[in-house]
Amino acid sequence: MPLDQKPAPAQPSAASGPDSGPEAAEGATVPGRSDDGADSGARGGADGGTGGAATEAWSIRQPGPWRHRDLAANGARFHITELGSGPLVLLVHGWPEYWWAWRHQLTALASAGYRAVALDLRGIGGSDRTPRGYDPGNLALDITGVIRSLGEQRAHLVGHASGGTLAWVAAVMRPSVIQSLTAVSAAHPRDLRRALLTDRKQIAAFDHVLGFQRPWIPERRLVADDAALVGRYLDEWTGPTKLDEAAVHAYRQAIQIPSTAHCSIEPYRWLLRSMARPDGIQFARRMKKPITAPTLHVQGAADPVLLSHTALGGGEYVAAPYRWRLLPGVGHFPHEEAPEEFTAELLDWVGRHKE
C-alpha cells in the first residue's frame, strides 16, 4: 500500500463519524516507495467547499519540479520532497499542514543554490503512523535522523509552529547537526510552557489545544463534514491574506487520511499532560541548554494562535547570532501568507551562515 493514502470518507457529524484513535494508529505503518513526482497517489474527489479545487486529482505527492521519496530514520519511514542541490535546508511543517506548506520555499531555495527538502512529520502526510513516539524528544530525533539519512552531516533547519518547536528541541539535543535555525510562529519551549501556565491570553489562544485533550472526540470533529473544522481554523488563523483555496482543500484532504487526525494531535496532548509529570519537568530543564546555532525567529504580528509576546524573548536561550523579525499584518502562516517576504528573510539568513 503506497504512503500517499486515500482520505477517509467525509463524515456527516462529529457524533457519527469514525474516529482516528489509538486503535486506528496501531498498524497504520505502511511500506514506502520512491517516486519521481508523478501524481500517481490516491485521489480525493470529495468537494471540500473549495470550488474547482475539489474537482482536480489530489495526492499527498503533488506533482511539481520536485522529487518525492521515502527514507528510514529513527525507527520509522518518512516521506520527503526535495529539489535542488547544494547545502541542505530542511523544512518542517506545523499543524494542520504537511510538506505542501513549503512549496514556495522549495523552488526559491533550489533556485538560490540549496538542496531544499520538505519533510512530513511522523504520523502526517506520507510518513509512517506509528502507535507511539510523539513526544518532542523523539520527534526531534526524527528530524536529525532524516538529516543523516539524506547523507548530510549538517543542515539549515526551518520549522513552523509545532515543527518550529521541534526545531528548537533539535538544536538543543543535536547541536552539531544544526548549521542554522529558523523558527517560524514558534516560541522557545520554555517560553511556551511558561505562557501556558501563567498567561490567560495565551491559554485562551490555545483553546483548540485544550480541546485536543479529550479522548476520541477531537479526532471525530477534525474529520467530520469533510474536515470543515480544519478549514475554519485555517481561515481564522490567517491575517488579511488568506490561504488559497487549493491549499485549504489539500490540508482538509490530508487530515482525513486514516489515523492522521489522531497522530497529528498527540504531540499537543503530550505538551499539556506532561507539565506536571517527571518527563515534562525533565524536558523543560533540558531546554535550558543554550542553542549554539545562529537563529532567525519569525513571527506574524497578527498571529491569533501563538501571541507575539509569547514568542518574544527566544534570544535569551541562543548563544549565537539571533534575529527577531515581526511581520506586520501576518497571521500564523508567514511562509504562506507572505511567501516573498518570508523567503527573502530566510535566504538572507542561511546565506549569512554558510560554511
C-alpha positions in Angstrom: 0.0 0.0 0.0 1.6 3.3 -1.0 2.2 6.1 1.5 0.0 8.5 -0.3 -3.1 7.1 1.1 -6.7 7.9 0.3 -8.6 10.3 2.7 -11.3 8.8 4.8 -14.8 9.4 3.6 -16.3 12.7 4.8 -18.3 12.3 7.9 -21.8 13.9 8.4 -21.3 14.9 12.0 -18.9 14.8 14.9 -21.1 12.3 16.7 -21.5 9.8 13.9 -18.1 9.8 12.2 -15.5 7.1 12.7 -12.6 8.1 15.0 -8.9 8.0 14.3 -8.0 6.9 17.7 -5.2 4.8 19.1 -6.5 1.5 17.6 -6.5 3.1 14.2 -3.0 4.4 14.7 -1.7 1.0 15.6 -0.9 -1.0 12.5 -1.0 2.1 10.3 2.7 1.9 9.4 2.8 1.3 5.7 5.7 0.4 3.4 7.1 3.2 1.3 8.4 3.6 -2.2 10.4 6.0 -4.3 8.5 8.2 -6.7 9.5 10.5 -9.5 6.9 13.1 -8.5 4.2 11.9 -10.8 0.7 12.3 -9.5 0.2 8.5 -9.0 -1.2 8.6 -5.5 -4.7 8.2 -4.1 -7.4 10.5 -5.5 -9.6 12.7 -3.3 -12.7 13.7 -5.1 -15.0 14.9 -2.3 -16.0 18.5 -2.5 -14.4 20.3 0.4 -16.2 23.6 -0.2 -13.3 24.9 -2.2 -14.9 25.2 -5.6 -12.9 23.9 -8.6 -10.0 22.6 -6.5 -12.1 19.7 -5.4 -12.6 18.5 -9.0 -8.9 18.0 -9.6 -7.0 14.9 -8.6 -5.4 15.2 -5.2 -2.5 13.3 -3.7 0.0 13.7 -0.9 2.6 13.5 -3.6 1.6 16.6 -5.6 3.4 16.8 -8.9 5.9 19.6 -9.5 9.6 20.2 -10.2 10.5 18.4 -7.0 11.1 14.7 -6.4 9.2 12.5 -3.8 10.8 9.7 -2.0 10.8 7.8 1.3 13.6 7.1 3.7 14.1 5.4 7.0 15.2 7.3 10.2 14.8 6.7 14.0 12.8 3.5 13.5 10.2 4.9 11.1 9.7 5.7 7.4 9.4 9.3 6.3 8.1 10.9 3.1 10.2 13.8 1.8 10.0 16.2 -1.2 13.3 17.5 -2.4 14.5 19.9 -5.1 17.9 21.4 -6.0 21.5 20.7 -4.9 23.9 22.4 -2.5 23.8 22.9 1.2 20.8 21.2 2.8 17.8 23.2 4.0 15.3 21.0 5.8 11.8 22.4 6.1 9.4 21.1 8.8 5.7 21.9 8.7 3.3 22.7 11.5 -0.3 21.7 12.3 -2.6 21.2 10.4 -0.2 21.3 7.4 2.1 18.8 5.7 5.1 19.2 3.3 3.0 21.2 0.8 3.2 24.2 3.1 6.7 24.8 1.8 6.0 24.7 -1.9 7.0 28.4 -2.3 10.3 27.9 -0.4 11.3 24.7 -2.2 11.5 26.3 -5.6 13.1 29.6 -4.2 15.8 27.7 -2.2 16.6 25.4 -5.1 17.0 28.4 -7.5 19.3 30.0 -5.0 21.7 27.0 -4.9 20.4 24.9 -2.0 19.2 21.4 -1.6 15.7 22.1 -0.3 13.9 19.2 1.5 10.4 19.3 2.9 9.6 16.6 5.5 6.3 15.0 6.5 6.5 14.6 10.3 5.7 11.2 11.9 2.0 10.5 11.7 1.3 13.0 9.0 1.2 13.2 5.2 3.1 10.3 3.6 5.1 9.3 6.7 4.5 6.4 9.0 1.7 6.5 11.5 3.2 4.7 14.5 1.3 3.9 17.7 3.7 5.9 19.8 6.7 8.2 19.7 5.1 11.7 19.6 6.9 13.3 22.5 9.2 16.2 21.4 12.4 14.5 22.1 11.6 11.6 19.8 10.1 13.8 17.1 13.3 16.0 17.2 15.4 12.8 16.7 13.2 12.0 13.7 14.3 15.3 12.2 18.0 14.9 12.9 17.8 11.3 11.8 16.3 12.4 8.5 19.3 14.8 8.0 21.7 11.9 8.4 19.6 9.6 6.2 19.9 12.2 3.5 23.6 11.7 3.7 24.3 15.1 5.3 26.3 15.9 8.4 24.6 19.3 9.0 21.6 21.3 7.8 19.9 24.6 7.9 16.7 23.7 9.9 13.5 25.6 9.3 10.4 24.8 11.4 6.9 26.3 11.6 4.6 26.2 14.6 4.8 22.7 16.1 7.6 22.0 13.6 9.3 25.1 14.9 9.1 23.8 18.5 10.8 20.6 17.3 13.4 22.7 15.5 14.2 24.4 18.9 14.4 21.0 20.5 16.6 19.5 17.8 19.1 22.4 18.1 19.4 21.6 21.8 19.6 17.8 21.5 21.9 17.6 18.4 23.7 20.9 18.1 26.4 19.6 15.9 23.8 18.7 13.2 22.1 22.1 13.0 24.0 24.7 11.0 21.4 27.4 11.4 17.9 27.5 12.9 14.8 29.3 11.7 11.8 29.2 14.0 8.5 30.4 12.5 5.4 31.1 14.7 7.1 29.0 17.4 8.1 30.2 20.9 11.0 28.5 22.6 9.6 25.5 24.5 10.4 27.1 27.9 8.6 30.3 26.9 5.6 28.4 25.7 5.4 26.3 28.8 5.6 29.4 31.0 2.9 31.1 29.0 0.6 28.1 29.2 0.9 28.1 33.0 0.6 31.8 33.6 -0.7 33.8 30.7 -4.5 33.8 30.4 -4.4 35.3 26.9 -2.1 32.7 25.5 -4.1 29.9 27.2 -7.3 31.3 25.5 -5.5 31.4 22.2 -4.6 27.7 22.6 -8.3 26.7 23.2 -8.1 24.2 20.3 -5.1 22.5 22.1 -7.2 22.4 25.3 -9.9 20.7 23.3 -7.5 18.1 22.0 -7.0 16.7 25.5 -10.4 14.9 25.4 -10.3 11.3 24.2 -11.8 10.3 20.8 -14.0 13.4 20.3 -11.3 15.7 18.8 -10.4 13.1 16.1 -14.0 12.8 15.1 -14.6 16.5 15.0 -11.5 17.1 12.8 -12.6 14.7 10.0 -16.4 15.5 10.2 -18.0 17.2 7.3 -15.0 16.8 5.0 -12.7 18.3 7.7 -14.7 21.6 7.8 -13.2 22.4 11.2 -9.7 22.4 9.7 -10.9 24.8 7.1 -12.3 27.1 9.8 -9.0 27.0 11.7 -7.0 27.9 8.6 -9.4 30.9 7.9 -9.4 32.2 11.5 -5.6 31.8 12.0 -4.5 33.9 9.0 -4.3 37.6 8.7 -5.8 39.7 5.8 -4.1 37.5 3.2 -5.9 34.2 3.3 -4.6 30.8 2.1 -5.5 30.0 -1.4 -8.4 27.6 -1.9 -6.3 24.8 -3.4 -4.1 24.8 -0.2 -7.1 24.7 2.1 -8.5 21.9 0.1 -5.2 20.0 0.3 -5.0 20.4 4.1 -8.6 19.3 4.6 -7.9 16.2 2.5 -4.7 15.4 4.3 -6.2 15.4 7.8 -8.7 12.8 6.6 -6.1 10.2 5.7 -6.8 7.4 8.3 -5.1 7.9 11.6 -3.7 11.3 10.8 -6.2 13.2 13.0 -5.1 11.2 16.0 -1.4 11.1 15.3 -1.2 14.8 14.5 -2.6 15.9 17.8 -0.7 13.5 20.0 2.2 16.0 20.5 -0.3 18.6 21.8 -1.6 16.0 24.3 1.9 15.3 25.5 2.5 19.1 25.8 -0.2 19.7 28.3 -0.4 16.3 30.1 3.3 16.2 30.8 3.6 19.6 32.5 3.3 18.1 36.0 4.9 14.7 35.2 8.6 13.9 35.7 9.2 13.6 31.9 7.7 17.0 31.2 9.7 18.7 34.0 12.9 17.0 32.9 12.3 18.1 29.3 11.8 21.7 30.4 15.1 21.6 32.4 16.9 20.2 29.4 15.7 23.0 27.3 17.7 25.5 29.4 20.8 24.4 27.4 21.9 27.3 25.2 21.4 27.0 21.5 24.7 27.4 19.5 23.1 27.6 16.1 22.5 31.1 14.5 18.8 31.6 14.9 16.3 33.6 12.9 13.0 34.0 14.7 10.0 35.0 12.6 6.6 35.9 14.0 3.4 37.2 12.5 2.2 40.3 14.4 -1.4 39.2 13.7 -1.0 35.6 14.8 -4.0 34.7 16.9 -2.6 31.2 17.9 0.9 32.0 19.2 0.8 35.5 20.5 3.8 37.6 19.7 4.6 38.5 23.3 4.8 34.7 24.0 7.3 34.2 21.2 9.3 37.3 22.0 12.4 36.5 24.1 13.6 33.4 22.5 17.0 35.0 22.1 17.6 34.5 25.8 18.3 30.9 25.0 20.6 31.5 22.0 24.3 31.7 22.5 24.9 32.7 18.8 23.7 35.4 16.4 19.9 35.9 16.8 17.5 37.9 14.7 13.9 38.6 15.7 11.5 39.5 12.8 7.9 40.6 13.4 5.9 40.7 10.2 3.0 43.3 10.4 -0.4 42.1 9.2 0.7 38.5 9.0 -1.1 35.7 10.9 0.0 32.2 11.9 1.4 31.1 8.5 4.1 33.7 7.4 5.6 31.3 4.8 2.2 31.1 3.0 0.6 34.4 3.8 3.7 36.5 2.8 5.9 34.0 0.9 8.1 36.5 -0.9 8.9 38.5 2.3 9.4 35.4 4.4 11.6 33.7 1.7 13.7 36.8 1.3 14.4 36.7 5.1 15.2 33.0 5.0 17.5 33.3 2.1 19.4 36.2 3.6 19.8 34.2 6.9 21.0 30.9 5.5 23.2 32.9 3.1 24.9 34.6 6.0 25.6 31.3 7.7 27.1 29.1 5.0 30.3 27.4 5.9 
